[in-house]
Amino acid sequence: MKHTLGFYLRLYGMILAQDLKSKMSYRADFIISTVGMIATNVAGFVSFWILFRNFPSIGGWGYYEILFLYGFSLVSLTPVQCLFDNNWSLRQYVYSGDFIKYCFRPVNLFFYYQSEVFDIKGLGQLAFGIAMIVYAWGKLGLAVTVLAVVKLLVFLLTASLVMIALQNAAAATCFWIQNSFYVLDFVTRFKDYARYPVTIFSPVFRFVFTFLMPIAFIAYYPSLVILRPDEVPLLSWLSPVIGVVFFFLSYRFWMYGAMKYSGTGS
Amino acid sequence: MSSVIEIKNVTKEFKVLNRREGLKGSIQDLFSRDYKIVRAVDNISMQVQQGEIVGYLGPNGAGKSTTIKMMTGVLEPTSGEILVSGNVPYENRTRNAQQIGVVFGQRSQLWWALPLIESYRLLKEIYCIPDADYTHMLELYRSLVDLEPLLHKPVRQMSLGQRTLSDILAAFLHNPKIVFLDEPTIGLDVSMKAKIRTLIQALNQEKHTTVILTTHDMGDVDALCRRVVIIDKGKMLYDNDMEHLKGFFGSYRTLKLRTDGDHAAQAAAMQKMLPELKVSADTEWISVLVDESRAHVIDVLAQLQKQYTIRDMQLQEISTEEIIKKIYEEGVQ
């Protein structure tokens, strides 16, 4: 049976609503994690601000441009945080054999697995990110046109696919190896570098971050389309394609692993 | 009557690395190509008709779960053919999933944090169950079990029995053609077991659902199954009526007695009295193995009661393990 996109969106909405309801019922947990999330974001911003008190620009990038980049990376890293958090539990499900319970439903396995968890903590990051983008946008004196906003949204959306793809691929390694936590942790650590212009790194890392571990597509390349509209490199225009392609490949890899999975014990 | 499950010469092999011992061995294993082939399911064939309840028995590691995983589409058979309600399960996993319901041991498939009714609403959406069918099904459930107290309880707060009950109801919710129940009564108390058995029986009759039941509990089999399939070490040992099986082995029942005085001496005396039966004794019970085709338990009991004061008695049916042992020793069919 083939389901339509509408079917999946509605189902996701229902699961999400239920999940939020049940999360609110753990009130203490909800409040503590909200406070923790705000603190994390504030701390991140403060260290960024201190850095710029001492250096007025980094690699030819001014304060507000970097702030924009920072905001862009926070927003484009929100979906992976909110919607794909169940990837972190994958290896436990696979190890214990509980993963099999996801295999019996007449819906897409990847969708069904990821839909189970919505991590509400990512929403604070989203709010911070949007505020930074709007503030920097104003300070940089960029024009507010329909085209610019559409561009921003398209590039944000596709940029978010890059980190999702990296995380899917890293999580899916658990179908083959036991200590996949380290792979996932390793890949996740790189996302902190996404908020800096890739030009400040040495050529070796520039190559790595562009082609091997393509975190430069999380914020740097797509931001250039907005920030430096006169000198957009080809890689920036390609970034939506790269996001979509990477996501698709990671999805196939994940599904391939899941299909190979045979379950342990009874 | 048409068959909903057709299995033809199905074999499933797993490649297992021959592991070496010690640290040095582990390092060698990293590069090893030294695999051995383990045959978990070996050339099994069977057909199941719509509406049947089939008891699928065998000791641990016999290949029961592997067969079920192949029927549900999780595993691909190495060779042979499987058709489940017309589908090849592995190739059409999602289409197959619409036709089947699965309860896998103690692994709840419901949403842990949600009240049961919300889980059922999500399942209604996932399986595209029409409103009328859904309402009808819940009505049926209400008539069979005391559903109300469960509906608004989050699954994580349920007892094992309540959770199993909820999971079984969830598996039948979309009115599937076949339901696979893997050890549904494991770890439950006697009254809950009885409740679950009655429920399965009722749902099977009401909806004409085919049920494949794996279990170690002969009580489940006795209560539910007319047909029994036994496998061991991947091979099919038996596939026939429960009655037929009983005709072979179940005609033996063990009469257990507790009397005053020394069991061993009395057992020896009883053996003399009943030369055609086998009497043995331990500190707790005197066991008399009665072949019911030759003597009736009641008659034996009456005869013994004339001479001995019987304090307590039990009647024991033969167990799966004993049946399998006997099939090995004596063969069947």
Interface residues (C-beta under 8 A of the other chain):
Chain A: M1 R10 L11 M14 I15 Q18 D19 S22 K23 S25 G97 D98 I100 K101 C103 F104 R105 P106 V107 N108 Y112 E116 S262 G263 G265 S266
Chain B: F14 N60 K64 S65 K69 T72 G73 V74 L75 R93 T94 R95 A97 Q98 I100 V102 F104 G105 R107 S108 Q109 W111 A113 L114 E118 R121 L122 E125 I126 Y127 P154 D182 E183
